[in-house]
Amino acid sequence: MSLSTSPLDVSPVIPVVVIDDPATAVPLARALVTGGVAIIEVTLRTPRALDAVAAIAAEVPEIALGVGSVLTAAQVDQALAAGADFLVSPGTSPALLGRLVAVPVPVLPGVATVSEVLTALDHGLSELKFFPAGPAGGPAYLTAIGGPVPQVRFCPTGGVTAANLRDYLAVPGVPAVGGTWLTPRSLIEAEDWAGITALATAAVTSAGTPGDTAP
């Protein structure tokens, strides 16, 4: 789909997916949509990842299709050619940041420090991936970072689980989290699409409504 809003406003949970076999990409994406998660981030961590992206773009247009683990300017172009609706990087280099600010789709460059946040702001980017969220300090650290830069919105990824997602969503400026627990490799390999739908439904239910942090 062509995103008319930020990817951070599509769903409170963004599945971060590793796909080895492109044949599993379409049923996987459909399982997420059925579970109420109309967004996916396919990571460039496997040789056939771009083939999976192209398949989803062609056959599941109702899902917001992100490409993650983007490391180079060349990968930016490859992801766009495959049909990406938005791009995600784990961090930024000057060359990568320069390319990301020029693309016609939303981007979520990765940051882990205040200096990196300020660099992104200097380039006009105020929606960022906070990575790796757990090792970098978790919700408390992210709350501290957000204090001096309240105009920034974050998507924490890396160490976010079903058990702690609400802790992250309770942080001001965190409308969505990213995680791998919604699409475990074991379920993908078993083609257990009903199981992935159940995990997606449970994640959305657990996330609750924006601003709702009650247990």
Backbone bond lengths (Angstrom), bond angles and torsions (degrees), N, CA, C in turn:
res aa  C-N    CA-C-N  psi(-1)  N-CA   C-N-CA  omega(-1)  CA-C   N-CA-C  phi
1 M - - - 1.459 - - 1.524 109.69 -
2 S 1.307 115.93 157.26 1.450 120.66 171.90 1.524 106.92 -90.08
3 L 1.321 117.03 114.26 1.453 120.49 -173.83 1.525 111.37 -67.74
4 S 1.331 115.71 124.95 1.464 120.77 175.65 1.523 110.64 -97.33
5 T 1.321 116.12 -1.29 1.459 122.10 179.66 1.520 108.26 -140.51
6 S 1.312 116.37 176.31 1.457 120.23 176.77 1.518 110.33 -69.41
7 P 1.343 118.05 145.40 1.469 118.96 174.27 1.527 112.25 -60.14
8 L 1.331 117.07 -22.33 1.462 120.17 179.47 1.522 112.32 -73.64
9 D 1.328 117.20 -10.96 1.457 120.76 -179.46 1.527 113.08 -105.51
10 V 1.313 117.26 2.89 1.467 120.92 -179.48 1.518 110.98 -78.52
11 S 1.320 116.66 -44.31 1.463 122.78 -176.54 1.517 108.75 -155.30
12 P 1.343 118.65 147.08 1.468 119.82 176.98 1.520 113.03 -71.36
13 V 1.331 116.63 -11.98 1.461 120.46 177.05 1.527 108.86 -128.59
14 I 1.324 115.65 133.58 1.462 121.92 178.63 1.522 108.01 -117.25
15 P 1.336 117.70 112.66 1.465 119.72 179.07 1.528 110.95 -67.08
16 V 1.312 116.29 128.72 1.460 122.32 175.41 1.527 106.29 -102.85
17 V 1.336 115.62 114.30 1.463 120.64 -163.59 1.519 112.27 -118.88
18 V 1.314 115.62 136.96 1.462 122.99 171.67 1.530 107.09 -108.72
19 I 1.332 116.55 117.95 1.466 120.99 -177.20 1.523 109.31 -116.76
20 D 1.336 115.55 118.29 1.466 120.94 177.77 1.521 111.45 -87.18
21 D 1.324 117.13 -39.44 1.460 122.74 -175.28 1.529 109.24 -114.17
22 P 1.320 118.69 114.25 1.464 120.38 -179.15 1.533 113.86 -58.81
23 A 1.323 117.49 -20.62 1.464 120.10 179.07 1.529 111.58 -65.47
24 T 1.326 116.69 -21.52 1.469 119.62 179.34 1.528 112.59 -88.79
25 A 1.316 117.34 -8.55 1.462 120.27 -171.31 1.520 113.12 -64.89
26 V 1.318 117.20 -46.89 1.472 120.71 -175.67 1.527 111.80 -68.18
27 P 1.340 119.70 -50.64 1.465 117.55 177.65 1.521 113.46 -62.45
28 L 1.323 116.90 -31.48 1.466 120.68 176.16 1.527 110.34 -63.95
29 A 1.317 116.92 -48.32 1.460 120.59 -179.83 1.524 110.78 -61.98
30 R 1.315 116.70 -41.18 1.464 120.22 179.73 1.524 111.08 -65.91
31 A 1.324 116.98 -35.31 1.468 120.31 178.35 1.522 110.78 -64.60
32 L 1.323 117.06 -38.26 1.460 120.57 178.16 1.530 110.88 -66.19
33 V 1.325 116.32 -44.62 1.463 120.06 179.25 1.526 110.51 -60.56
34 T 1.323 116.43 -43.01 1.460 120.67 178.31 1.526 111.22 -59.85
35 G 1.329 116.40 -33.76 1.463 121.06 179.36 1.513 114.18 -83.47
36 G 1.325 117.42 4.13 1.453 120.82 176.65 1.510 115.35 92.01
37 V 1.331 116.98 11.54 1.462 121.53 179.17 1.530 107.90 -114.62
38 A 1.314 116.20 94.80 1.465 121.18 -174.68 1.526 111.77 -92.69
39 I 1.323 116.12 43.78 1.459 121.93 179.38 1.514 108.68 -153.10
40 I 1.325 116.09 148.85 1.464 120.88 179.48 1.519 108.88 -150.77
41 E 1.319 116.14 143.04 1.463 121.78 172.89 1.524 107.82 -117.35
42 V 1.319 116.04 108.27 1.460 121.72 177.91 1.522 107.89 -90.23
43 T 1.320 116.54 120.12 1.460 120.22 -175.89 1.524 111.50 -85.54
44 L 1.320 115.51 147.62 1.461 121.33 178.09 1.526 110.07 -86.44
45 R 1.327 114.92 57.52 1.463 119.90 -177.51 1.525 112.65 -110.18
46 T 1.319 116.76 1.35 1.465 120.79 179.26 1.523 109.16 -132.57
47 P 1.335 117.60 156.61 1.464 120.45 -177.33 1.529 114.30 -62.32
48 R 1.339 117.32 -25.72 1.467 120.30 -175.63 1.535 112.54 -105.63
49 A 1.305 117.32 15.82 1.466 120.11 -175.47 1.527 112.26 -59.56
50 L 1.321 117.51 -42.95 1.459 120.03 -178.39 1.524 111.61 -67.30
51 D 1.328 117.15 -31.49 1.467 120.21 174.37 1.528 110.12 -64.45
52 A 1.325 116.01 -39.26 1.466 120.45 177.61 1.531 110.47 -64.82
53 V 1.314 116.35 -40.87 1.465 120.47 178.36 1.523 110.34 -61.32
54 A 1.306 116.67 -46.42 1.462 120.76 -179.34 1.527 111.48 -61.78
55 A 1.328 116.97 -38.97 1.464 120.56 179.51 1.526 111.24 -65.05
56 I 1.320 116.55 -43.65 1.469 120.21 179.41 1.528 110.08 -65.61
57 A 1.330 116.80 -42.67 1.461 120.39 179.98 1.521 111.06 -59.34
58 A 1.317 116.86 -36.98 1.464 120.51 -176.83 1.520 113.03 -79.11
59 E 1.344 116.77 -33.61 1.469 119.22 -169.13 1.524 115.41 -113.72
60 V 1.327 117.93 -14.17 1.464 120.01 179.12 1.540 108.31 -129.40
61 P 1.334 117.49 66.76 1.462 120.10 -174.95 1.519 113.42 -67.57
62 E 1.337 117.13 -14.73 1.460 119.52 -178.25 1.522 113.45 -79.75
63 I 1.327 117.42 -6.36 1.459 119.33 -179.92 1.530 110.00 -99.67
64 A 1.332 117.05 140.94 1.463 121.71 173.47 1.522 107.21 -76.15
65 L 1.307 116.27 118.05 1.462 122.08 -167.96 1.527 111.26 -106.69
66 G 1.320 115.42 109.24 1.451 120.60 177.99 1.513 111.77 -104.12
67 V 1.302 115.52 153.43 1.464 121.68 173.08 1.520 107.14 -118.99
68 G 1.331 115.91 123.30 1.447 121.83 -176.65 1.511 113.28 -112.80
69 S 1.321 116.03 177.78 1.463 123.34 -175.01 1.523 110.90 58.22
70 V 1.342 115.88 34.00 1.459 121.21 176.47 1.523 107.87 -77.08
71 L 1.327 116.10 121.83 1.465 120.88 -172.91 1.519 113.93 -114.48
72 T 1.333 117.15 -21.30 1.465 120.47 -173.73 1.519 110.79 -135.56
73 A 1.312 115.20 162.68 1.457 120.38 176.10 1.525 110.89 -62.85
74 A 1.329 116.88 -35.07 1.461 120.03 178.38 1.521 111.06 -63.45
75 Q 1.333 117.26 -39.96 1.455 120.12 178.05 1.523 112.00 -66.97
76 V 1.319 117.70 -30.92 1.462 120.65 174.35 1.523 109.47 -57.55
77 D 1.325 116.38 -49.31 1.462 120.89 -178.46 1.525 111.35 -65.38
78 Q 1.319 117.32 -39.44 1.464 120.65 179.32 1.520 110.96 -65.02
79 A 1.331 116.85 -41.07 1.458 120.61 -179.98 1.523 111.45 -65.41
80 L 1.319 117.11 -41.86 1.458 120.51 178.07 1.523 110.96 -64.02
81 A 1.324 116.81 -40.72 1.461 120.59 179.26 1.525 111.69 -64.26
82 A 1.330 116.65 -30.78 1.467 120.88 -179.84 1.518 112.43 -79.01
83 G 1.341 117.90 -14.51 1.460 120.03 176.45 1.505 115.70 115.32
84 A 1.333 118.65 19.16 1.465 121.15 -178.65 1.525 111.75 -64.55
85 D 1.338 115.36 137.24 1.468 121.89 174.11 1.521 111.75 -90.46
86 F 1.328 116.83 -24.19 1.457 121.47 175.44 1.518 108.68 -155.15
87 L 1.334 115.99 162.39 1.456 121.71 -175.25 1.523 110.43 -125.78
88 V 1.332 115.73 145.64 1.465 122.01 -178.75 1.523 108.68 -133.70
89 S 1.324 116.54 134.22 1.461 120.25 175.41 1.518 109.37 -123.45
90 P 1.339 117.80 151.95 1.465 120.16 178.28 1.524 112.60 -77.35
91 G 1.313 116.34 -16.85 1.459 122.72 -179.82 1.518 107.39 -167.94
92 T 1.322 116.81 -170.33 1.458 119.05 -179.75 1.522 110.91 -141.14
93 S 1.314 113.83 144.94 1.459 122.13 166.60 1.524 106.23 -112.05
94 P 1.326 118.80 164.85 1.468 119.06 177.96 1.527 112.72 -55.65
95 A 1.338 117.00 -41.39 1.466 119.80 -178.86 1.520 111.11 -67.32
96 L 1.325 116.86 -42.90 1.457 119.94 -179.19 1.521 110.53 -66.94
97 L 1.320 117.27 -43.68 1.455 120.40 -179.70 1.521 111.03 -62.63
98 G 1.319 116.12 -39.51 1.450 119.95 178.05 1.512 112.78 -61.97
99 R 1.316 116.78 -35.10 1.475 120.16 178.64 1.517 110.76 -77.04
100 L 1.326 117.73 -39.44 1.463 120.85 -177.45 1.528 111.91 -62.20
101 V 1.315 117.47 -37.74 1.466 118.94 -177.26 1.524 111.77 -71.48
102 A 1.337 117.28 -11.26 1.460 120.47 -176.44 1.531 113.66 -100.39
103 V 1.329 117.78 -4.32 1.469 119.01 -174.45 1.529 110.49 -84.93
104 P 1.350 116.78 158.40 1.465 120.99 -176.50 1.521 114.37 -89.78
105 V 1.340 117.56 13.69 1.461 121.20 -179.76 1.522 108.96 -124.73
106 P 1.351 118.42 161.01 1.465 120.20 176.76 1.528 111.77 -62.06
107 V 1.313 116.57 149.12 1.466 121.79 178.16 1.517 109.40 -132.66
108 L 1.328 115.15 148.15 1.463 122.42 176.67 1.527 107.76 -127.27
109 P 1.333 117.45 83.62 1.461 119.48 178.70 1.519 110.91 -71.84
110 G 1.317 116.09 145.96 1.455 120.54 -176.80 1.515 113.06 -81.43
111 V 1.337 115.17 139.69 1.466 121.71 176.52 1.523 108.71 -139.70
112 A 1.339 115.48 157.20 1.463 119.97 175.86 1.515 112.15 -141.19
113 T 1.335 117.60 -3.78 1.464 121.09 -178.18 1.529 109.93 -135.16
114 V 1.327 115.79 163.13 1.463 120.52 176.88 1.527 110.23 -62.47
115 S 1.313 118.06 -39.51 1.463 120.94 179.99 1.527 110.87 -61.03
116 E 1.324 117.11 -40.50 1.457 120.08 178.59 1.528 111.01 -67.89
117 V 1.325 116.89 -36.33 1.462 120.62 176.22 1.526 109.75 -62.51
118 L 1.321 117.36 -44.81 1.459 121.01 -179.15 1.527 111.68 -65.08
119 T 1.324 116.21 -36.01 1.471 119.68 176.76 1.521 110.34 -63.55
120 A 1.336 116.47 -43.04 1.464 119.86 177.82 1.524 110.73 -62.74
121 L 1.335 116.76 -42.23 1.464 120.23 178.59 1.525 111.03 -62.38
122 D 1.316 117.13 -37.65 1.463 120.63 177.49 1.523 111.59 -59.99
123 H 1.332 116.08 -26.42 1.470 121.32 179.53 1.531 112.01 -96.58
124 G 1.325 116.40 9.76 1.458 119.62 176.65 1.507 114.98 82.90
125 L 1.327 117.80 15.70 1.462 122.14 -177.38 1.522 109.96 -107.55
126 S 1.325 116.55 121.17 1.465 120.33 -177.65 1.523 112.73 -123.31
127 E 1.319 117.91 6.05 1.466 122.58 172.73 1.518 107.60 -118.05
128 L 1.331 116.10 118.23 1.451 120.80 -167.13 1.525 111.56 -134.53
129 K 1.308 114.96 154.05 1.459 121.37 170.70 1.535 107.79 -89.36
130 F 1.322 117.59 128.98 1.460 121.56 174.93 1.515 107.28 -97.45
131 F 1.347 116.03 110.82 1.463 120.72 -171.50 1.528 110.03 -146.82
132 P 1.350 116.02 141.85 1.473 128.73 -9.82 1.526 109.82 -81.97
133 A 1.292 116.74 120.14 1.462 122.07 -167.72 1.527 113.40 -58.34
134 G 1.321 116.87 -48.69 1.464 119.80 -178.28 1.515 112.86 -64.93
135 P 1.334 118.45 -58.71 1.463 120.02 179.88 1.524 113.77 -61.25
136 A 1.330 117.69 -27.57 1.469 120.28 -178.51 1.515 112.86 -75.96
137 G 1.327 117.80 -15.84 1.456 118.88 177.08 1.510 115.99 139.07
138 G 1.339 117.37 -5.87 1.455 120.29 173.57 1.519 114.31 70.52
139 P 1.333 116.30 -163.99 1.470 121.31 -176.09 1.529 114.18 -57.25
140 A 1.333 117.90 -38.97 1.473 120.09 -178.05 1.529 111.12 -64.04
141 Y 1.321 116.02 -43.69 1.461 120.43 179.58 1.520 110.74 -66.56
142 L 1.330 116.69 -41.05 1.459 120.89 179.88 1.528 110.86 -65.70
143 T 1.323 116.55 -37.09 1.465 120.08 175.95 1.531 110.46 -61.61
144 A 1.316 116.25 -41.66 1.468 120.32 179.67 1.522 111.42 -65.71
145 I 1.327 117.02 -40.60 1.461 120.17 178.23 1.522 110.39 -63.33
146 G 1.333 116.12 -42.08 1.451 120.36 -176.44 1.513 114.12 -68.03
147 G 1.331 117.37 -19.77 1.455 120.61 -178.55 1.520 114.13 -55.41
148 P 1.334 118.11 -54.79 1.466 119.62 -178.28 1.525 114.46 -80.60
149 V 1.342 117.32 -9.97 1.471 119.96 -179.65 1.539 109.44 -130.47
150 P 1.330 117.63 64.68 1.464 120.35 -175.19 1.521 113.81 -66.78
151 Q 1.329 117.43 -12.76 1.462 120.06 179.67 1.525 112.92 -79.24
152 V 1.333 116.96 -6.75 1.461 121.13 -177.68 1.518 110.50 -92.50
153 R 1.339 115.80 139.54 1.468 121.35 172.54 1.528 108.30 -113.06
154 F 1.337 114.40 138.73 1.457 120.61 -174.41 1.527 111.86 -118.99
155 C 1.342 114.40 149.77 1.461 121.86 167.89 1.533 106.81 -118.39
156 P 1.338 118.48 96.37 1.465 120.21 178.51 1.533 110.87 -67.22
157 T 1.313 115.17 135.72 1.469 121.99 178.60 1.517 108.04 -146.20
158 G 1.326 115.22 143.46 1.461 119.28 -179.84 1.510 110.47 103.11
159 G 1.333 116.36 91.28 1.459 120.06 -175.88 1.513 113.31 95.51
160 V 1.328 117.63 0.85 1.460 120.79 175.44 1.519 108.21 -83.27
161 T 1.327 116.70 133.04 1.456 122.10 -176.94 1.524 110.26 -135.25
162 A 1.323 114.97 174.79 1.464 119.52 175.93 1.519 110.82 -61.29
163 A 1.328 117.08 -27.61 1.466 120.86 -176.91 1.521 113.17 -77.84
164 N 1.335 117.97 -27.45 1.469 118.86 -174.82 1.528 114.24 -120.27
165 L 1.330 117.60 5.31 1.458 118.53 -175.20 1.520 112.23 -60.60
166 R 1.333 117.49 -34.51 1.466 119.52 -179.55 1.529 111.93 -70.07
167 D 1.320 117.02 -28.23 1.463 119.88 175.24 1.528 110.27 -63.62
168 Y 1.330 115.76 -40.33 1.465 119.67 178.49 1.526 111.22 -71.43
169 L 1.326 117.04 -42.48 1.461 119.97 -178.27 1.526 112.18 -67.66
170 A 1.331 117.03 -17.76 1.464 120.57 176.80 1.523 112.48 -78.26
171 V 1.341 116.96 -12.15 1.467 120.72 179.58 1.532 109.43 -75.70
172 P 1.323 118.75 130.28 1.464 120.06 176.44 1.529 111.00 -55.49
173 G 1.309 115.97 136.03 1.458 119.73 179.18 1.510 114.09 84.11
174 V 1.328 117.78 12.90 1.464 121.24 176.78 1.531 108.78 -119.78
175 P 1.336 117.90 92.49 1.457 120.87 179.82 1.520 113.37 -85.45
176 A 1.339 117.12 -15.55 1.466 120.35 -176.34 1.523 109.71 -155.41
177 V 1.322 114.64 154.47 1.465 121.26 175.66 1.520 108.45 -124.80
178 G 1.321 115.80 156.89 1.454 120.93 175.59 1.513 110.12 -114.67
179 G 1.330 116.01 145.87 1.457 118.17 -179.73 1.511 113.02 -163.55
180 T 1.325 114.59 158.74 1.466 120.85 -178.86 1.526 112.75 -95.13
181 W 1.348 116.66 -8.63 1.462 118.01 -172.52 1.522 112.79 -69.80
182 L 1.331 118.78 -19.16 1.460 120.32 -179.36 1.524 112.43 -73.36
183 T 1.334 116.38 -24.10 1.469 120.02 -175.76 1.526 110.90 -132.07
184 P 1.333 117.69 63.57 1.468 119.35 -179.05 1.520 111.54 -62.27
185 R 1.317 114.93 144.24 1.464 120.43 -177.92 1.519 111.75 -57.89
186 S 1.334 117.01 -33.69 1.471 119.56 -179.06 1.519 111.14 -61.95
187 L 1.336 117.61 -40.14 1.464 119.98 179.61 1.519 111.24 -73.00
188 I 1.327 116.83 -35.72 1.468 119.36 177.71 1.520 110.15 -64.30
189 E 1.327 116.43 -46.74 1.463 119.87 -179.38 1.518 111.79 -63.51
190 A 1.341 117.14 -33.12 1.465 121.31 178.63 1.528 112.04 -82.71
191 E 1.352 115.88 -4.76 1.469 121.93 -176.51 1.531 110.68 54.75
192 D 1.321 113.92 40.85 1.461 120.80 178.95 1.525 108.72 -90.06
193 W 1.317 115.45 76.73 1.459 120.45 -175.98 1.525 111.63 -70.31
194 A 1.304 116.70 -32.25 1.471 119.49 176.19 1.525 110.34 -64.08
195 G 1.320 116.66 -36.96 1.459 120.24 178.09 1.515 111.95 -65.21
196 I 1.338 117.01 -39.05 1.462 120.51 178.45 1.525 110.22 -69.93
197 T 1.317 117.27 -38.61 1.463 120.19 175.60 1.527 110.51 -59.55
198 A 1.325 116.32 -41.67 1.471 120.35 -179.93 1.529 110.86 -64.42
199 L 1.333 117.58 -40.62 1.467 120.44 178.30 1.527 111.06 -65.65
200 A 1.325 116.63 -39.08 1.468 120.36 178.55 1.519 110.69 -64.19
201 T 1.315 116.59 -45.76 1.461 121.16 179.55 1.521 110.76 -61.37
202 A 1.322 116.52 -43.40 1.463 120.67 179.87 1.519 111.44 -64.35
203 A 1.333 117.40 -38.18 1.464 120.68 -179.41 1.521 111.17 -65.97
204 V 1.325 116.69 -44.43 1.464 120.28 179.61 1.528 110.12 -63.97
205 T 1.318 116.42 -41.66 1.463 120.50 178.72 1.519 110.97 -63.85
206 S 1.322 116.88 -43.06 1.464 121.12 -179.93 1.516 111.56 -66.17
207 A 1.348 116.70 -36.87 1.457 120.15 -178.70 1.520 111.41 -64.08
208 G 1.333 117.02 -31.79 1.451 120.29 179.92 1.518 112.32 71.33
209 T 1.298 116.44 -161.77 1.450 121.33 179.39 1.517 109.90 -96.05
210 P 1.348 117.87 155.31 1.464 120.37 -179.25 1.526 111.49 -53.42
211 G 1.323 115.03 131.27 1.453 120.26 178.86 1.509 113.62 86.35
212 D 1.319 117.78 -6.74 1.464 121.67 -179.70 1.519 108.86 -92.19
213 T 1.314 117.60 109.69 1.454 121.23 -178.36 1.516 112.43 -117.31
214 A 1.312 116.11 14.18 1.463 118.74 178.03 1.501 110.34 -69.79
215 P 1.336 119.13 149.96 1.451 121.41 -178.43 1.523 110.77 -69.45
